Amino acid sequence: MPASNSGQLLRVQLDAAKALYAIVVVMGILFWLNQDSIKLYCQQKYHQSCELPLVGQAPAWRLGASLTTALGAARDSFIASLESDKQGVAAPATTVLAPSMPVVTVDLEQPLPAARPEPLHRVAEPGASAPLPVIQQAPVPLAQTASSVVLAAGDQVFLVGDSLMQGVAPHLANSLRKRYQINTVNLSRQSTGLAYPGFFNWPQTVADTLAREPNIRLMVVFLGPNDPWDMPQGKGKPFLRFKSAEWELAYRARIDAILEQARARNVQVIWVGPPNMNQPRLSAAMAYLSGLYQQQTALFGQHFVSANPFLGYPDEQFSFTVQTPEGKRVKVRYDDGVHFTITGQKMIAAQVLSLISFAGLTVTGH
């Protein structure tokens, strides 16, 4: 009996060991194949190189990333081939209306004073533009910034940004659609910015989107909190230290790359600078980035507005609440001191909307 029990226990242990071995092997293979994605996430999260010591650049290890890249390219080619075949036998094209979005009412009965693009007394020299496949020009200053942003029937608005824009975008999009029949292209995505193009490349995304959507006449950009960190500059190279001359040069170039694409396609830009934050260090970093946004947008003759006046923030002050004309305190920031409550989102959307003139369009909703 004891021998039988011992044999049975041994079989159970062997089965468990086999299962554990299989799990470890599968996890190792998945890590091997997805090493680039994991490394990019690690860089974006912890702002370090995140390359495995000794084996990080070994040919056998890098083979996994190469296989994943090749499989992705084959998948894209296959999908493109299928779409090409469908187009060959497709029926006459029909017009597809933009899907309706959840209705979110923006209360403008008591709007804040409309903020206008801030005057710029001193413009810094531009950094070198980041290369893009379509536009290779160096920035050339425009004579002056247009007095206002104008949209007409059939125009589209392109919404660019991180989680700040993700909160504001639905309110702005619904107001544009319901009041003026202006559709939007909303590609806002959390945890994105300009510092980590390997994780998400906004200049390239803007270039591709403007090429694909010729009716876009206005681009609204709202980002920043994910960017005040040391920045990668390439494989095997040290990170660029935040606020260093090299960091600023690279960051300005990425701003320029977005603005150059807009200028090349005659797209107006409203660049919204991030507001003050609860954490003083992060708030100071946002003020620094806002200065870069303001300087580069002025260089390209585009519009910059700070979100601080939208929320009633003077100078470097921060508050979770704002006071209404009736004297009531209303919360506009979440407890993290970064993101906005629905009330704050609506306030920013309403003020961005107030910067736009609608030529020949009649208000049809609320």
PABA-270077 format. One line per 2 residues: number of its first residue (from 1); their letters; for each residue x negated, y negated, z negated of N, C-alpha, C. Coordinates in steps of 0.1 Angstrom, whole numbers, plus 5000, padded with zeros to 4 digits. Example, Ala and Ser with C-alpha at 12.3 -4.5 7.8 and 13.67 -1.06 7.14 Angstrom:
# PABA-270077
1 = as = 4868:5057:4922:4877:5045:4922:4868:5033:4922 | 4872:5022:4929:4863:5011:4929:4871:5000:4921
//
This chain:
# PABA-270077
1 = mp = 4992:5012:5000:5000:5000:5000:4991:4987:5000 | 4982:4987:4991:4973:4975:4991:4966:4973:5004
3 = as = 4961:4984:5010:4954:4984:5023:4963:4979:5034 | 4976:4983:5034:4986:4978:5044:4988:4963:5042
5 = ns = 4989:4959:5030:4991:4945:5027:4979:4936:5032 | 4967:4942:5030:4955:4935:5034:4955:4934:5049
7 = gq = 4958:4945:5056:4958:4944:5070:4968:4934:5076 | 4980:4934:5070:4990:4925:5074:4986:4910:5072
9 = ll = 4980:4908:5060:4975:4894:5057:4964:4890:5067 | 4956:4899:5071:4945:4896:5080:4951:4892:5094
11 = rv = 4961:4900:5098:4967:4897:5111:4974:4883:5111 | 4980:4880:5100:4986:4866:5098:4976:4855:5099
13 = ql = 4965:4858:5092:4954:4848:5092:4948:4846:5106 | 4946:4858:5113:4941:4857:5127:4951:4849:5136
15 = da = 4964:4852:5135:4973:4845:5143:4973:4830:5140 | 4972:4826:5127:4971:4812:5123:4958:4806:5129
17 = ak = 4947:4813:5128:4935:4808:5134:4935:4806:5149 | 4942:4816:5156:4944:4814:5170:4952:4802:5174
19 = al = 4963:4800:5166:4972:4788:5168:4964:4775:5166 | 4956:4775:5155:4948:4763:5152:4938:4761:5163
21 = ya = 4932:4771:5168:4922:4770:5178:4928:4765:5191 | 4940:4770:5194:4947:4765:5206:4950:4750:5205
23 = iv = 4955:4746:5193:4958:4732:5191:4946:4723:5193 | 4935:4727:5187:4923:4720:5188:4918:4719:5202
25 = vv = 4919:4730:5210:4914:4730:5224:4923:4720:5232 | 4936:4721:5230:4945:4713:5238:4943:4698:5234
27 = mg = 4941:4695:5221:4939:4681:5218:4926:4676:5223 | 4915:4685:5224:4903:4681:5229:4904:4678:5244
29 = il = 4911:4687:5251:4913:4684:5266:4921:4671:5268 | 4931:4669:5261:4939:4656:5262:4930:4644:5259
31 = fw = 4922:4645:5249:4913:4634:5246:4903:4632:5257 | 4898:4643:5262:4888:4643:5273:4894:4636:5286
33 = ln = 4906:4640:5289:4913:4634:5301:4917:4619:5299 | 4921:4616:5287:4926:4603:5284:4917:4594:5277
35 = qd = 4904:4596:5278:4894:4589:5271:4894:4574:5273 | 4896:4570:5286:4896:4556:5289:4908:4548:5283
37 = si = 4919:4554:5283:4931:4548:5277:4929:4547:5262 | 4924:4558:5256:4921:4557:5241:4911:4547:5238
39 = kl = 4901:4546:5246:4890:4536:5243:4895:4522:5244 | 4903:4519:5255:4909:4506:5257:4918:4502:5245
41 = yc = 4926:4512:5241:4935:4509:5229:4927:4506:5217 | 4916:4514:5215:4907:4511:5203:4901:4498:5204
43 = qq = 4896:4494:5216:4890:4481:5217:4900:4470:5214 | 4912:4471:5219:4922:4461:5218:4927:4460:5203
45 = ky = 4926:4471:5196:4931:4472:5182:4920:4468:5172 | 4908:4472:5175:4897:4470:5165:4886:4461:5170
47 = hq = 4887:4457:5182:4877:4447:5188:4863:4452:5187 | 4861:4464:5190:4847:4470:5190:4846:4478:5203
49 = sc = 4834:4483:5205:4831:4491:5218:4839:4504:5218 | 4840:4511:5207:4847:4524:5206:4843:4535:5215
51 = el = 4830:4534:5219:4825:4545:5228:4818:4555:5219 | 4821:4568:5222:4815:4579:5214:4800:4579:5215
53 = pl = 4793:4579:5204:4778:4580:5205:4774:4592:5212 | 4763:4591:5219:4756:4602:5225:4763:4607:5238
55 = vg = 4776:4610:5237:4783:4617:5248:4791:4607:5256 | 4792:4594:5251:4801:4585:5258:4799:4583:5273
57 = qa = 4787:4583:5277:4784:4581:5291:4778:4594:5298 | 4779:4605:5291:4774:4618:5297:4783:4622:5309
59 = pa = 4776:4626:5320:4784:4630:5332:4795:4640:5329 | 4793:4650:5321:4803:4660:5318:4815:4654:5311
61 = wr = 4812:4644:5302:4823:4638:5294:4830:4628:5303 | 4823:4621:5311:4830:4611:5320:4838:4618:5331
63 = lg = 4835:4631:5334:4843:4638:5344:4858:4638:5341 | 4861:4639:5328:4875:4639:5324:4882:4626:5328
65 = as = 4876:4614:5326:4882:4602:5330:4883:4601:5345 | 4873:4606:5352:4873:4606:5367:4884:4615:5372
67 = lt = 4887:4626:5366:4898:4635:5370:4911:4628:5368 | 4913:4621:5357:4925:4614:5354:4927:4603:5364
69 = ta = 4917:4595:5368:4918:4585:5378:4921:4590:5391 | 4915:4602:5395:4918:4608:5408:4933:4613:5409
71 = lg = 4937:4619:5398:4951:4623:5397:4961:4612:5398 | 4958:4601:5391:4966:4589:5392:4967:4583:5406
73 = aa = 4955:4583:5413:4955:4578:5427:4963:4587:5436 | 4962:4600:5434:4969:4610:5442:4984:4608:5440
75 = rd = 4988:4606:5427:5002:4604:5424:5008:4591:5431 | 5000:4580:5430:5004:4568:5437:5005:4569:5452
77 = sf = 4996:4577:5458:4996:4579:5472:5008:4587:5476 | 5011:4597:5468:5023:4606:5471:5036:4598:5470
79 = ia = 5037:4590:5460:5049:4582:5458:5050:4572:5470 | 5039:4566:5474:5040:4556:5485:5044:4563:5498
81 = sl = 5039:4575:5500:5043:4583:5511:5057:4586:5512 | 5063:4590:5500:5077:4593:5499:5085:4580:5502
83 = es = 5081:4569:5497:5089:4556:5499:5088:4552:5514 | 5076:4555:5520:5075:4552:5534:5085:4560:5543
85 = dk = 5086:4573:5539:5095:4582:5546:5109:4578:5544 | 5113:4574:5532:5126:4569:5530:5130:4557:5538
87 = qg = 5120:4548:5539:5123:4536:5547:5125:4539:5561 | 5119:4550:5566:5120:4553:5580:5134:4558:5584
89 = va = 5141:4563:5574:5155:4569:5577:5165:4561:5569 | 5162:4550:5563:5171:4542:5555:5182:4536:5563
91 = ap = 5193:4534:5557:5204:4527:5563:5201:4512:5563 | 5209:4504:5570:5207:4489:5569:5206:4484:5555
93 = at = 5197:4475:5553:5195:4470:5539:5207:4463:5533 | 5209:4466:5521:5220:4459:5514:5214:4450:5503
95 = tv = 5221:4440:5499:5217:4431:5489:5220:4436:5475 | 5210:4438:5467:5211:4443:5454:5211:4431:5444
97 = la = 5222:4430:5437:5222:4419:5427:5214:4422:5415 | 5208:4412:5409:5201:4415:5396:5210:4420:5386
99 = ps = 5205:4430:5378:5214:4435:5367:5216:4425:5357 | 5229:4425:5352:5232:4416:5341:5225:4419:5328
101 = mp = 5221:4409:5321:5214:4410:5309:5223:4408:5297 | 5219:4413:5285:5228:4410:5274:5230:4395:5272
103 = vv = 5243:4392:5269:5246:4378:5268:5242:4373:5254 | 5233:4362:5254:5229:4356:5242:5231:4341:5243
105 = tv = 5240:4336:5235:5244:4322:5236:5233:4313:5230 | 5229:4303:5237:5220:4293:5232:5227:4281:5228
107 = dl = 5227:4277:5215:5234:4266:5210:5226:4253:5212 | 5231:4245:5222:5225:4232:5225:5233:4220:5220
109 = eq = 5243:4223:5212:5251:4212:5207:5243:4201:5199 | 5233:4206:5193:5224:4197:5185:5210:4200:5188
111 = pl = 5206:4197:5201:5192:4200:5205:5182:4191:5198 | 5170:4197:5197:5159:4189:5192:5155:4179:5203
113 = pa = 5148:4168:5200:5143:4159:5211:5135:4167:5221 | 5138:4165:5233:5131:4172:5244:5116:4169:5244
115 = ar = 5108:4179:5243:5093:4177:5244:5089:4176:5258 | 5081:4167:5261:5075:4165:5275:5061:4169:5275
117 = pe = 5055:4173:5286:5041:4177:5287:5032:4166:5280 | 5023:4170:5272:5015:4161:5264:5004:4154:5273
119 = pl = 5002:4141:5271:4992:4135:5279:4978:4140:5275 | 4969:4140:5285:4956:4145:5282:4946:4134:5285
121 = hr = 4938:4130:5275:4929:4119:5277:4915:4124:5282 | 4912:4136:5279:4898:4141:5283:4900:4155:5288
123 = va = 4895:4158:5299:4895:4171:5305:4882:4177:5306 | 4880:4189:5301:4868:4196:5301:4865:4202:5315
125 = ep = 4852:4204:5317:4848:4210:5330:4853:4224:5331 | 4858:4228:5342:4864:4241:5344:4853:4252:5344
127 = ga = 4857:4264:5339:4848:4275:5341:4849:4281:5354 | 4841:4291:5358:4842:4298:5370:4854:4306:5371
129 = sa = 4861:4305:5382:4874:4313:5383:4871:4328:5384 | 4879:4336:5377:4878:4350:5378:4882:4355:5392
131 = pl = 4874:4364:5398:4877:4368:5412:4890:4376:5413 | 4898:4373:5423:4910:4381:5426:4910:4384:5441
133 = pv = 4916:4395:5445:4916:4400:5458:4922:4390:5468 | 4931:4381:5464:4937:4372:5473:4931:4359:5473
135 = iq = 4928:4353:5461:4924:4339:5460:4909:4339:5455 | 4900:4332:5463:4886:4331:5459:4882:4317:5457
137 = qa = 4891:4307:5457:4887:4293:5457:4883:4289:5443 | 4874:4279:5443:4870:4273:5430:4881:4262:5427
139 = pv = 4884:4260:5414:4894:4250:5410:4891:4236:5415 | 4900:4230:5421:4899:4216:5425:4909:4208:5418
141 = pl = 4905:4198:5411:4915:4190:5403:4926:4183:5412 | 4938:4184:5408:4949:4177:5416:4949:4162:5411
143 = aq = 4955:4153:5419:4955:4139:5416:4963:4136:5403 | 4975:4143:5402:4983:4140:5390:4993:4152:5388
145 = ta = 4998:4152:5376:5008:4162:5373:5022:4157:5377 | 5030:4166:5383:5043:4162:5387:5051:4158:5374
147 = ss = 5060:4148:5375:5067:4143:5364:5076:4153:5358 | 5082:4162:5366:5091:4172:5360:5091:4184:5369
149 = vv = 5096:4195:5363:5097:4207:5370:5111:4208:5376 | 5112:4211:5389:5125:4211:5397:5127:4225:5402
151 = la = 5140:4230:5400:5144:4242:5406:5156:4240:5415 | 5158:4248:5425:5169:4246:5434:5176:4260:5436
153 = ag = 5187:4260:5442:5194:4273:5444:5186:4283:5451 | 5186:4296:5446:5178:4306:5452:5164:4308:5446
155 = dq = 5160:4298:5438:5147:4299:5432:5147:4310:5420 | 5135:4315:5417:5134:4324:5406:5124:4319:5396
157 = vf = 5125:4323:5384:5115:4319:5373:5108:4332:5368 | 5095:4331:5367:5086:4342:5363:5082:4340:5349
159 = lv = 5085:4349:5340:5082:4348:5325:5070:4357:5322 | 5059:4351:5317:5047:4357:5314:5043:4356:5300
161 = gd = 5039:4366:5293:5035:4365:5279:5035:4377:5271 | 5033:4375:5258:5032:4386:5249:5045:4387:5241
163 = sl = 5044:4392:5228:5057:4394:5220:5063:4380:5217 | 5056:4369:5217:5062:4356:5216:5072:4354:5227
165 = mq = 5067:4356:5239:5076:4355:5251:5087:4365:5251 | 5084:4377:5246:5095:4388:5246:5107:4383:5238
167 = gv = 5105:4375:5227:5116:4371:5219:5123:4359:5226 | 5116:4350:5233:5122:4339:5239:5129:4342:5252
169 = ap = 5123:4351:5260:5127:4354:5274:5142:4357:5276 | 5148:4366:5268:5162:4369:5270:5171:4356:5269
171 = hl = 5168:4348:5259:5176:4336:5258:5175:4326:5270 | 5162:4324:5274:5159:4315:5285:5165:4321:5298
173 = an = 5163:4334:5300:5169:4341:5312:5184:4340:5313 | 5191:4342:5302:5205:4342:5302:5210:4328:5305
175 = sl = 5204:4318:5299:5208:4304:5301:5206:4300:5316 | 5195:4304:5322:5192:4301:5336:5202:4308:5345
177 = rk = 5206:4321:5342:5215:4328:5350:5229:4323:5349 | 5234:4322:5336:5248:4318:5334:5251:4304:5338
179 = ry = 5241:4295:5336:5244:4281:5339:5241:4276:5353 | 5230:4282:5358:5225:4277:5371:5224:4288:5382
181 = qi = 5227:4300:5379:5226:4311:5388:5211:4313:5392 | 5202:4310:5383:5188:4312:5386:5184:4325:5380
183 = nt = 5178:4334:5388:5174:4347:5383:5159:4346:5378 | 5155:4355:5369:5142:4356:5363:5135:4369:5366
185 = vn = 5122:4369:5366:5114:4381:5366:5106:4381:5353 | 5111:4389:5344:5105:4389:5330:5096:4401:5328
187 = ls = 5083:4398:5328:5073:4409:5326:5066:4408:5313 | 5071:4400:5304:5065:4398:5290:5063:4412:5284
189 = rq = 5052:4413:5277:5048:4426:5271:5040:4424:5258 | 5044:4431:5248:5037:4429:5235:5023:4434:5235
191 = st = 5015:4428:5226:5001:4432:5224:4992:4428:5236 | 4997:4419:5245:4989:4416:5257:4984:4401:5255
193 = gl = 4974:4398:5264:4968:4385:5264:4958:4384:5275 | 4948:4375:5274:4938:4373:5284:4925:4379:5280
195 = ay = 4923:4383:5268:4910:4387:5263:4907:4401:5266 | 4917:4410:5269:4914:4424:5271:4921:4428:5284
197 = pg = 4915:4424:5296:4922:4428:5309:4921:4443:5311 | 4912:4450:5305:4912:4465:5306:4925:4471:5300
199 = ff = 4930:4465:5290:4943:4470:5284:4955:4465:5292 | 4955:4452:5296:4966:4447:5305:4960:4435:5312
201 = nw = 4960:4435:5325:4954:4424:5333:4964:4414:5338 | 4966:4403:5330:4976:4393:5334:4973:4386:5347
203 = pq = 4960:4382:5349:4957:4375:5362:4961:4384:5374 | 4958:4397:5374:4961:4406:5385:4976:4408:5386
205 = tv = 4983:4409:5374:4997:4411:5374:5004:4399:5380 | 4999:4387:5377:5005:4375:5383:5003:4374:5398
207 = ad = 4991:4378:5402:4988:4378:5416:4997:4388:5424 | 4999:4400:5418:5007:4410:5425:5022:4405:5425
209 = tl = 5027:4400:5414:5041:4396:5413:5044:4384:5422 | 5036:4374:5423:5038:4363:5431:5038:4367:5446
211 = ar = 5029:4377:5449:5029:4382:5463:5042:4390:5467 | 5047:4396:5457:5059:4405:5459:5072:4397:5458
213 = ep = 5072:4386:5451:5084:4379:5448:5083:4364:5454 | 5085:4362:5467:5083:4349:5473:5092:4338:5468
215 = ni = 5103:4342:5461:5113:4332:5456:5109:4326:5443 | 5099:4330:5437:5094:4325:5424:5089:4311:5426
217 = rl = 5095:4301:5419:5091:4287:5421:5086:4281:5407 | 5088:4289:5397:5083:4284:5383:5078:4296:5376
219 = mv = 5067:4294:5369:5061:4304:5360:5060:4298:5346 | 5066:4305:5336:5065:4300:5322:5056:4310:5315
221 = vf = 5045:4305:5309:5035:4313:5302:5035:4310:5287 | 5036:4321:5279:5036:4319:5264:5029:4331:5258
223 = lg = 5016:4329:5254:5008:4339:5248:4997:4333:5239 | 4989:4341:5233:4978:4336:5226:4974:4344:5213
225 = pn = 4983:4348:5205:4980:4355:5192:4971:4367:5193 | 4971:4374:5205:4963:4386:5206:4949:4383:5211
227 = dp = 4946:4371:5213:4933:4368:5220:4921:4362:5211 | 4923:4358:5199:4912:4352:5191:4903:4362:5185
229 = wd = 4897:4370:5194:4887:4381:5189:4875:4381:5198 | 4865:4388:5194:4854:4391:5203:4859:4398:5215
231 = mp = 4853:4396:5227:4859:4401:5239:4849:4410:5247 | 4853:4421:5252:4844:4430:5260:4840:4423:5273
233 = qg = 4828:4426:5277:4824:4420:5290:4819:4431:5300 | 4820:4443:5296:4817:4454:5306:4811:4466:5298
235 = kg = 4810:4477:5305:4805:4489:5299:4790:4487:5295 | 4788:4491:5283:4774:4491:5278:4769:4477:5274
237 = kp = 4777:4467:5275:4773:4453:5272:4779:4449:5259 | 4772:4441:5251:4778:4436:5238:4790:4427:5240
239 = fl = 4799:4427:5230:4811:4419:5231:4807:4404:5230 | 4815:4396:5237:4813:4381:5236:4819:4376:5223
241 = rf = 4812:4369:5216:4817:4364:5203:4827:4353:5205 | 4839:4354:5198:4849:4344:5199:4844:4330:5197
243 = ks = 4848:4321:5206:4845:4307:5205:4831:4304:5210 | 4823:4314:5213:4810:4312:5219:4811:4306:5233
245 = ae = 4800:4299:5238:4801:4293:5251:4804:4304:5262 | 4799:4316:5260:4801:4326:5270:4816:4331:5270
247 = we = 4821:4332:5258:4835:4336:5256:4844:4326:5262 | 4842:4313:5259:4850:4303:5264:4850:4302:5279
249 = la = 4838:4304:5285:4837:4303:5300:4845:4314:5306 | 4844:4327:5300:4852:4338:5306:4867:4336:5304
251 = yr = 4871:4330:5293:4885:4328:5290:4891:4318:5299 | 4883:4307:5301:4888:4296:5310:4890:4302:5324
253 = ar = 4881:4310:5328:4881:4316:5341:4894:4324:5343 | 4899:4331:5333:4911:4339:5334:4923:4330:5334
255 = id = 4923:4319:5326:4934:4309:5328:4934:4303:5342 | 4922:4300:5347:4921:4294:5360:4927:4304:5371
257 = ai = 4924:4317:5369:4928:4327:5379:4943:4327:5380 | 4950:4326:5368:4965:4325:5369:4970:4312:5375
259 = le = 4964:4301:5372:4968:4288:5377:4965:4287:5392 | 4954:4293:5396:4950:4293:5410:4960:4301:5419
261 = qa = 4965:4312:5414:4975:4319:5421:4988:4311:5422 | 4992:4304:5412:5004:4296:5412:5002:4285:5422
263 = ra = 4991:4278:5422:4989:4267:5431:4989:4272:5446 | 4982:4284:5448:4982:4289:5462:4995:4292:5468
265 = rn = 5005:4295:5459:5018:4299:5464:5029:4288:5460 | 5024:4276:5457:5033:4265:5454:5043:4268:5443
267 = vq = 5038:4274:5432:5046:4277:5421:5043:4268:5409 | 5053:4262:5404:5052:4253:5392:5049:4261:5380
269 = vi = 5042:4255:5370:5038:4262:5358:5042:4254:5346 | 5049:4260:5336:5050:4254:5322:5042:4264:5313
271 = wv = 5031:4259:5308:5023:4268:5298:5026:4263:5284 | 5032:4272:5276:5036:4268:5263:5025:4273:5253
273 = gp = 5020:4263:5246:5009:4266:5236:5015:4272:5224 | 5009:4282:5218:5014:4289:5206:5015:4279:5194
275 = pn = 5025:4280:5185:5026:4271:5174:5017:4274:5163 | 5017:4266:5152:5009:4269:5140:5014:4282:5134
277 = mn = 5005:4289:5128:5007:4302:5121:5006:4300:5106 | 5011:4310:5099:5011:4310:5085:4996:4312:5079
279 = qp = 4989:4321:5086:4975:4323:5082:4966:4312:5087 | 4959:4304:5079:4951:4293:5084:4941:4296:5095
281 = rl = 4934:4308:5093:4924:4311:5103:4930:4314:5117 | 4942:4321:5117:4948:4324:5130:4954:4311:5135
283 = sa = 4959:4302:5126:4965:4289:5131:4954:4281:5138 | 4942:4280:5132:4931:4273:5138:4927:4278:5151
285 = am = 4928:4292:5152:4924:4298:5165:4935:4295:5176 | 4948:4294:5172:4958:4290:5181:4956:4276:5186
287 = ay = 4952:4267:5177:4949:4253:5181:4938:4252:5191 | 4928:4260:5189:4916:4261:5198:4921:4266:5212
289 = ls = 4928:4277:5212:4933:4282:5225:4942:4272:5232 | 4951:4266:5224:4960:4256:5230:4952:4245:5237
291 = gl = 4941:4241:5231:4933:4231:5238:4928:4236:5251 | 4924:4248:5252:4919:4254:5265:4931:4254:5275
293 = yq = 4943:4259:5271:4954:4259:5280:4957:4245:5285 | 4957:4235:5276:4961:4222:5279:4951:4216:5289
295 = qq = 4938:4218:5287:4928:4213:5296:4929:4219:5310 | 4930:4232:5311:4931:4239:5324:4943:4236:5331
297 = ta = 4955:4235:5325:4967:4232:5332:4967:4217:5337 | 4961:4208:5329:4959:4194:5334:4950:4194:5347
299 = lf = 4940:4202:5347:4930:4203:5358:4938:4207:5371 | 4947:4216:5369:4955:4221:5381:4968:4213:5383
301 = gq = 4970:4202:5376:4982:4194:5378:4995:4201:5374 | 4994:4210:5364:5005:4217:5359:5010:4212:5345
303 = hf = 5020:4218:5339:5026:4213:5327:5022:4221:5315 | 5017:4214:5305:5015:4221:5292:5023:4215:5281
305 = vs = 5029:4223:5273:5037:4218:5261:5034:4227:5249 | 5032:4221:5238:5030:4228:5226:5043:4232:5220
307 = an = 5044:4244:5214:5056:4249:5207:5058:4242:5194 | 5048:4235:5189:5049:4229:5175:5060:4218:5175
309 = pf = 5062:4209:5184:5073:4200:5183:5086:4207:5184 | 5087:4218:5191:5100:4226:5193:5104:4230:5179
311 = lg = 5095:4233:5170:5098:4238:5157:5097:4228:5146 | 5094:4215:5150:5093:4205:5140:5080:4205:5132
313 = yp = 5069:4211:5138:5057:4211:5130:5048:4199:5133 | 5046:4190:5124:5036:4179:5126:5022:4184:5123
315 = de = 5012:4180:5131:4998:4183:5129:4996:4198:5127 | 4989:4201:5116:4986:4215:5113:4995:4222:5103
317 = qf = 5006:4216:5101:5016:4222:5091:5023:4234:5096 | 5027:4243:5087:5035:4254:5090:5046:4255:5080
319 = sf = 5058:4260:5085:5069:4262:5077:5077:4274:5082 | 5083:4282:5074:5091:4293:5078:5105:4287:5082
321 = tv = 5108:4275:5078:5122:4270:5080:5121:4256:5086 | 5132:4252:5093:5133:4238:5097:5146:4232:5092
323 = qt = 5146:4219:5091:5158:4212:5086:5167:4208:5097 | 5180:4211:5096:5189:4207:5106:5194:4192:5104
325 = pe = 5200:4186:5113:5205:4172:5111:5214:4171:5099 | 5221:4182:5095:5229:4182:5084:5222:4184:5070
327 = gk = 5209:4185:5071:5201:4187:5059:5199:4202:5055 | 5204:4211:5063:5203:4225:5059:5190:4231:5064
329 = rv = 5184:4240:5056:5172:4246:5060:5175:4259:5067 | 5170:4261:5079:5172:4273:5087:5159:4280:5090
331 = kv = 5158:4293:5088:5146:4301:5090:5144:4303:5105 | 5131:4300:5109:5128:4301:5123:5116:4310:5125
333 = ry = 5109:4315:5115:5098:4324:5116:5100:4336:5107 | 5096:4348:5112:5096:4360:5104:5086:4359:5093
335 = dd = 5086:4369:5084:5078:4369:5073:5063:4371:5076 | 5060:4376:5089:5046:4378:5093:5040:4365:5096
337 = gv = 5047:4354:5097:5042:4341:5099:5037:4339:5114 | 5041:4348:5123:5037:4347:5137:5049:4346:5146
339 = hf = 5058:4356:5144:5070:4357:5154:5081:4349:5149 | 5091:4348:5158:5102:4339:5156:5115:4347:5153
341 = ti = 5123:4341:5144:5137:4346:5142:5145:4343:5155 | 5157:4348:5156:5166:4346:5167:5168:4330:5168
343 = tg = 5170:4324:5157:5172:4309:5157:5160:4302:5163 | 5148:4306:5159:5136:4301:5165:5134:4303:5179
345 = qk = 5137:4316:5183:5137:4319:5198:5146:4310:5206 | 5158:4308:5201:5168:4300:5208:5163:4285:5209
347 = mi = 5157:4280:5198:5152:4267:5198:5141:4265:5209 | 5132:4274:5210:5121:4273:5220:5127:4274:5234
349 = aa = 5136:4284:5236:5142:4286:5249:5149:4273:5253 | 5157:4267:5244:5164:4255:5247:5155:4243:5251
351 = qv = 5144:4242:5244:5135:4231:5247:5127:4233:5260 | 5123:4246:5263:5117:4249:5276:5127:4245:5287
353 = ls = 5140:4249:5285:5150:4246:5295:5152:4231:5297 | 5150:4223:5287:5152:4209:5288:5141:4202:5297
355 = li = 5130:4210:5299:5119:4204:5307:5122:4206:5322 | 5132:4213:5326:5135:4217:5340:5146:4208:5345
357 = sf = 5145:4203:5357:5155:4196:5365:5161:4206:5375 | 5174:4206:5377:5180:4215:5387:5187:4207:5398
359 = ag = 5180:4207:5409:5184:4199:5421:5197:4205:5427 | 5207:4197:5427:5220:4201:5433:5227:4212:5427
361 = lt = 5223:4216:5415:5230:4227:5408:5239:4222:5398 | 5251:4229:5397:5261:4225:5387:5261:4235:5375
363 = vt = 5262:4229:5363:5263:4238:5352:5276:4245:5352 | 5276:4259:5351:5288:4267:5351:5291:4274:5339
365 = gh = 5282:4274:5329:5285:4281:5316:5280:4274:5304 | 5278:4281:5293:5274:4274:5281:5261:4280:5276
//
